[in-house]
Amino acid sequence: MKRATLLLLVWLLSAIDFSKAHETMVFQSAPEEIIRGKPIYLAFAIPSKECDPVRVSIFYKTDVDALFKEFKLVSHQGIYRFPIIPEMTVGANFFYYFLIIECADGKIYGFPPANPKGKPLKIKIVDKVVE
């Protein structure tokens, strides 16, 4: 395993709240805030025995967007990454997202598990603070 991949995996595992592992099949590394104009990644792992993912999509929007947009995620050594580029946050205060996971056995899961589209995950977008 390459050193960079190992470091990413160690970082991702250190950022996961394993106390909720029984509630969901998705582990994520997401910031509490997005700094406007700074590119970042959201990272997800799906280490579930119940699902062999054949398609993982993130649906995202900001508070200024009317509709969610879909982006198909690709696994790289078990980690799915989604880039948030600066253009996505222009004029926005919040970034909303949810995942839809399609499994090889035909089952479909959402994350967050309860009403993903109606209650998506939310990250606040802030202006960079100069100290």
N, C-alpha and C positions, 0 to 999 in steps of 0.2 A: 504494500500500500504506500502510495507516495506521501511524503511528509506533509504537504499542504492539505491533502485529503484527510489525513489523520488529525491534523490540527483543527480542521473544520468540524470533524466529527466530535472531537473532544469538546470544542466550544459549544456545539449544538447540544450535546448531552448535558453540559453544565448549565445550560439555559432552560432546560426542560423541567417543568413542574411534574415530577413523577407521582405526586399525591393524587393527581387526577387521571392517572393512566387507566384506571378501570372504567372511567366514564367515556373515553373516546379512543378511537384507533389512530388518531393523528396527534403527533407531537410537533410543536412549532417553536420557532425562535422568531419573535416579533418584538420590535422596540415599543416602548411606551409612548414615544413621540417620534414624529418624522420632522426633521429639520428641512424647512422649505428650501429648495434649490440644491439639496445634497442627495445624490443617488444612494440607495441602499437596496438590500435584498431581504425578502421574507424567505425563511427556510422551513421546510416541512419534512417530516419523516413519517412513514406509514408502516410500522413494524408489526402488523397484525397477522395472526395465523388464520383469521377468518376471511381475509381478503387478499387476493393476488391482483393488485391494481392493473387494469388494462388501459385506463384513461383517468387522468386526474386533471381537473380544470379548476382554476380560480376565477371567480366572478368578482369584479371590483368596480368601485365608483367613488367619487368624492361627493361632498354635500352640494356641489354645484352641478353635478351630472344628474340627468333625469333617470337614466337606465344603467343597469350593470353591464359591463363588457366582459366577455369570456376570453381567457388566455389558457391554452393547453400547456400544462406543465410537463416537463421531461425529467425523468429520474437520472441522476448522475451518482452512481454508487449508493443508491438508496435515499438520496436527498433530492427533494424537489425545491427549486429556487425560483422566486419571482422578483424581477427587478422593478423597483419603483424609481422612475426617472424624474428629474426635476419638472419637466413639462406636465406631468400628471397632477402636480400639486398647485399649479398657478391659480390664485384666487380662492383656493379651498381652505377650509378649516378642519375637515375630518376626512379620513380615508376609510372606506368600508369594504369588507371582503368576506367571502365564504368559499368553501371548497365543495365540489361534487366529485365523488370517487366511484368509478364503475369497476366492479370486480369481475374476474374471469368466470365466476359462477353465475353472473347475471345480476347479482345484488348491487344496489346503488346506495351509497351512504352520503350524508351531508356533514359538514363541519363548519360551524358548531352543530352538534347533533339535533338540538331542538329548534326547528324552524329557521334554517340557515339564511334564507332570503329575507324573512321577516325580521330576524334579529341577528344581522351579520356582526362580525367582529369590527371594532372601531378603533382607529388610532388617530390621536390628535396631531394636527400639522401646526408646527410653530415656526416663528421666525428665528433665525440664528441670533443667539445672544452674544454680544461682544463684551468680553470682560476686560 
